[in-house]
Amino acid sequence: MAAHGFVQNIEAEGVWYQGYNPSFQYQTPAPVVAGWSDPKDSDNGFVAPDAYATGDIICHKSATNGQGYVNVTAGSDVTLAWNTWPVSHHGPVLDYLASCDGDCTTVDKTGLEFFKIDGVGHISGSNPGIWATDNLIANNNSWAVNIPSTLAPGPYVLRHEIIALHSANQADGAQNYPQCINLWVSGTGTASPSVVSSAAAAGGSNVITLEITDYEWVTDIVTETVTAGAQKMRRHARDVRA
């Protein structure tokens, strides 16, 4: 079986931050990082559609708050570097933000309300064609997402998700790989964007509920409104660390 991955590093404005690594559960003390911990995902597995009604779809299996922050200025990019991603696992890459309205290190994840800032799905070709994941792999397993320039400053959770569709021709076959990172956004913006959905519905639960044939699928989750002030994903992210 192809190895799945996790976000091992995050870069913002030239500063590198370590992401959460499943091996941290065996370290005492564990490193303090901005990435949310999900020790029950030691196999780098996925969240299946039958778990869309649970808290696992928010930030992965039994995820708990990251205890650090990535500092970023509104209008700049955050680059998320995965340790690996299998070529066969084609699908969209989606990014959401939710204000913590306080402290992201203690916020109740089930109360987070997400708005979408980026979403790329099918790009060209067919069966399966070129998908967002192919761009991620071509960019050294990295993905750059722009933080809206108009966003009000403060603490936010970035929800970065890949949905693998290689088995989605089977019932309950779509595979969600959500990753969450705490951001501390600075700037002079004032926008508090409209919420796309509550935390428990932020993933593909409102779309990937049907069997998919030959990678033909409902595209609502990729084409839903992106927050004003966000720039489209750049095709080539900056060089990233492996």
C-alpha positions as CSV (number, residue, x, y, z in Angstrom):
1,M,0.0,0.0,0.0
2,A,1.3,3.5,-0.9
3,A,2.5,5.5,2.0
4,H,0.4,8.5,2.9
5,G,1.9,11.6,4.4
6,F,1.6,14.5,6.9
7,V,2.6,18.2,6.9
8,Q,6.1,18.0,8.3
9,N,7.1,21.6,7.8
10,I,5.5,25.0,7.4
11,E,7.1,28.1,6.0
12,A,5.9,31.7,6.3
13,E,7.8,34.9,5.4
14,G,11.1,33.0,5.2
15,V,10.8,31.4,8.6
16,W,10.5,27.6,8.9
17,Y,8.4,25.8,11.5
18,Q,8.3,22.1,12.3
19,G,4.9,20.5,11.8
20,Y,3.4,17.7,13.9
21,N,5.0,14.3,13.4
22,P,3.2,11.1,14.6
23,S,6.5,10.0,16.1
24,F,6.1,12.8,18.7
25,Q,3.8,10.6,20.8
26,Y,6.9,8.5,21.7
27,Q,8.9,11.6,22.8
28,T,8.9,13.0,26.3
29,P,8.5,15.9,26.3
30,A,7.0,16.2,22.8
31,P,8.1,19.2,20.7
32,V,5.9,22.3,20.9
33,V,4.6,22.9,17.4
34,A,1.8,24.8,15.6
35,G,0.5,21.6,14.0
36,W,-2.4,19.8,15.7
37,S,-1.5,16.4,17.1
38,D,-3.2,13.3,15.9
39,P,-1.4,10.3,17.6
40,K,-4.2,7.9,16.6
41,D,-3.1,8.5,13.0
42,S,0.2,6.7,13.4
43,D,-0.4,4.9,10.1
44,N,-0.8,8.2,8.2
45,G,-4.3,7.0,7.4
46,F,-7.5,8.9,6.3
47,V,-10.9,9.9,7.6
48,A,-13.6,8.0,5.7
49,P,-17.0,9.4,4.7
50,D,-18.7,7.4,7.5
51,A,-16.8,9.6,10.0
52,Y,-18.0,13.0,8.5
53,A,-20.4,13.4,11.3
54,T,-17.7,13.1,14.0
55,G,-15.0,15.4,15.2
56,D,-12.3,13.5,13.2
57,I,-13.2,15.3,10.0
58,I,-12.1,18.6,11.5
59,C,-8.3,18.1,12.0
60,H,-7.9,14.3,11.7
61,K,-8.4,11.3,14.1
62,S,-8.8,12.5,17.7
63,A,-6.7,15.6,16.9
64,T,-5.8,17.9,19.7
65,N,-4.7,21.5,19.7
66,G,-1.3,22.6,18.5
67,Q,0.6,24.4,21.3
68,G,2.5,26.8,19.1
69,Y,1.8,29.3,16.3
70,V,3.1,30.1,12.8
71,N,3.4,33.9,12.5
72,V,2.2,35.3,9.2
73,T,1.2,38.7,7.8
74,A,-2.1,38.9,6.0
75,G,-1.6,39.0,2.2
76,S,1.5,36.7,2.3
77,D,1.8,33.0,1.7
78,V,2.0,30.0,4.0
79,T,3.8,27.0,2.4
80,L,2.9,23.5,3.7
81,A,5.4,20.8,3.0
82,W,4.2,17.2,3.2
83,N,6.8,14.5,3.8
84,T,5.4,12.5,0.9
85,W,2.3,12.0,-1.2
86,P,1.5,8.9,-3.3
87,V,1.2,9.6,-7.1
88,S,-1.9,7.4,-7.4
89,H,-3.9,9.4,-4.8
90,H,-5.4,12.0,-7.1
91,G,-7.8,14.6,-5.8
92,P,-8.4,18.2,-4.7
93,V,-6.4,20.3,-2.2
94,L,-8.6,22.6,0.0
95,D,-7.7,25.3,2.6
96,Y,-9.9,26.9,5.2
97,L,-9.4,29.3,8.1
98,A,-11.4,29.7,11.4
99,S,-10.9,32.4,13.9
100,C,-10.1,31.1,17.4
101,D,-11.7,34.1,19.0
102,G,-9.1,33.8,21.8
103,D,-6.4,31.1,21.9
104,C,-6.0,28.4,19.3
105,T,-4.0,26.3,21.8
106,T,-7.2,25.7,23.9
107,V,-10.1,26.4,21.5
108,D,-12.8,23.7,21.3
109,K,-12.4,22.4,17.7
110,T,-16.1,21.5,17.4
111,G,-16.9,25.2,17.8
112,L,-14.6,26.4,15.0
113,E,-16.4,28.0,12.0
114,F,-14.4,27.8,8.8
115,F,-14.3,30.0,5.7
116,K,-12.6,28.9,2.5
117,I,-9.5,30.6,1.2
118,D,-8.3,28.2,-1.5
119,G,-9.5,25.2,-3.4
120,V,-8.0,23.4,-6.5
121,G,-9.5,20.2,-7.9
122,H,-9.4,18.8,-11.4
123,I,-7.0,20.7,-13.7
124,S,-7.0,19.0,-17.1
125,G,-7.3,15.6,-18.9
126,S,-9.3,12.6,-17.8
127,N,-9.2,9.2,-16.2
128,P,-7.8,10.5,-14.0
129,G,-6.1,13.5,-15.6
130,I,-4.2,16.2,-13.7
131,W,-5.4,17.1,-10.2
132,A,-4.2,19.5,-7.5
133,T,-2.3,16.7,-5.9
134,D,-0.2,16.3,-9.0
135,N,0.8,19.9,-8.7
136,L,1.6,19.4,-5.0
137,I,3.9,16.4,-5.9
138,A,5.6,18.4,-8.7
139,N,6.3,21.2,-6.2
140,N,8.3,18.8,-3.9
141,N,5.2,17.8,-2.0
142,S,4.5,21.4,-1.1
143,W,1.5,23.7,-1.3
144,A,1.4,27.5,-1.0
145,V,-1.8,29.1,0.2
146,N,-2.3,32.9,0.4
147,I,-3.7,34.4,3.6
148,P,-6.3,37.0,2.6
149,S,-4.9,40.6,2.7
150,T,-8.1,42.0,4.2
151,L,-8.2,39.5,7.1
152,A,-8.5,40.9,10.6
153,P,-5.4,40.1,12.7
154,G,-5.5,37.5,15.4
155,P,-5.3,33.7,16.0
156,Y,-6.7,31.3,13.4
157,V,-6.7,27.6,12.7
158,L,-5.7,26.8,9.1
159,R,-7.4,23.6,7.9
160,H,-5.4,22.2,5.0
161,E,-7.0,19.1,3.4
162,I,-6.4,16.6,0.6
163,I,-9.2,14.4,-0.6
164,A,-8.0,11.3,-2.4
165,L,-10.4,10.0,-5.0
166,H,-8.7,6.9,-6.3
167,S,-11.1,4.6,-4.4
168,A,-14.1,6.9,-4.7
169,N,-15.8,4.7,-7.2
170,Q,-16.8,2.6,-4.2
171,A,-19.3,3.5,-1.5
172,D,-17.6,5.3,1.3
173,G,-14.4,5.3,-0.7
174,A,-13.3,9.0,-0.7
175,Q,-10.3,9.5,1.6
176,N,-10.0,12.8,3.6
177,Y,-6.6,13.8,4.9
178,P,-7.1,17.0,7.0
179,Q,-4.3,18.8,8.7
180,C,-4.6,21.8,11.1
181,I,-2.0,24.4,11.9
182,N,-2.3,27.4,14.3
183,L,-1.6,30.8,12.7
184,W,-1.1,34.1,14.3
185,V,-2.1,36.6,11.6
186,S,-0.8,40.2,11.8
187,G,-1.9,43.2,9.6
188,T,-4.3,46.0,9.3
189,G,-7.3,44.2,7.8
190,T,-10.7,44.3,9.3
191,A,-12.5,41.5,7.5
192,S,-14.3,38.7,9.3
193,P,-15.3,36.5,6.3
194,S,-18.6,34.6,6.1
195,V,-18.5,31.1,7.4
196,V,-18.6,28.3,4.8
197,S,-19.6,25.7,7.4
198,S,-19.2,24.6,11.0
199,A,-16.1,22.6,11.9
200,A,-17.8,19.2,11.6
201,A,-19.0,19.9,8.1
202,A,-15.8,21.6,6.8
203,G,-14.6,18.6,4.9
204,G,-16.2,16.8,2.0
205,S,-19.3,15.7,3.9
206,N,-21.6,18.0,1.9
207,V,-20.3,16.8,-1.4
208,I,-18.4,13.5,-1.5
209,T,-21.3,11.4,-0.5
210,L,-21.9,9.6,-3.9
211,E,-20.0,6.9,-5.7
212,I,-17.7,8.4,-8.2
213,T,-17.0,6.8,-11.6
214,D,-13.8,7.4,-13.6
215,Y,-13.0,10.5,-11.5
216,E,-16.2,12.3,-12.5
217,W,-17.5,13.9,-9.4
218,V,-19.5,16.8,-8.0
219,T,-17.3,19.9,-7.8
220,D,-19.2,22.1,-5.4
221,I,-16.6,21.8,-2.7
222,V,-13.9,23.1,-5.0
223,T,-15.9,25.8,-6.6
224,E,-17.7,27.2,-3.5
225,T,-16.9,30.9,-2.8
226,V,-13.4,31.8,-1.8
227,T,-12.9,34.6,0.7
228,A,-12.4,38.0,-0.8
229,G,-8.8,39.2,-0.6
230,A,-7.3,35.7,-1.1
231,Q,-5.0,35.2,-4.1
232,K,-5.2,32.2,-6.3
233,M,-2.7,29.4,-5.5
234,R,0.6,29.9,-7.3
235,R,1.4,27.0,-9.6
236,H,5.0,26.9,-8.3
237,A,5.6,27.1,-4.6
238,R,8.9,28.3,-3.2
239,D,11.6,25.8,-2.8
240,V,10.9,23.8,0.3
241,R,12.8,21.6,2.7
242,A,12.3,17.8,2.4
